[in-house]
Amino acid sequence: MDPSFAPVFGLAIVGFVVSIPLVGISLRIAAKPVVEALTRYREAQNVGRASDELLTLQDRRIGLLEAELQHVNTVLRQLTEAEEFRRQLESGAPGDPQRLSAPLGGRIPS
């Protein structure tokens, strides 16, 4: 190795020692907004999936509530018909079968 290359090698080593941290810090500063944007994008995708699951759950709950409401309306209609039939029995003439109409298609509620 030629001794005249020693200053070149020394200068190269000093340059690398100074430039590598400088390049690393610059990349960190430049890459930070990109990494944060990618992180926010991934979080938004997860929130979108969570909201889809939430909508599915809400649709199921609404369906169950609608079925329960339909059942309550059916029971209320049956009770109303039974009460009307009871009133007819209590207030009607004993020999008038046309006046009495059984509720619920002829079934007597239990």
Buried (B, 14 or more C-beta within 10 A) or exposed (E): EEEEEEEEEEEEEEEEEEEEEEEEEEEEEEEEEEEEEEEEEEEEEEEEEEEEEEEEEEEEEEEEEEEEEEEEEEEEEBEEBBEEBEEBEEEEEEEEEEEEEEBEEEEEBE
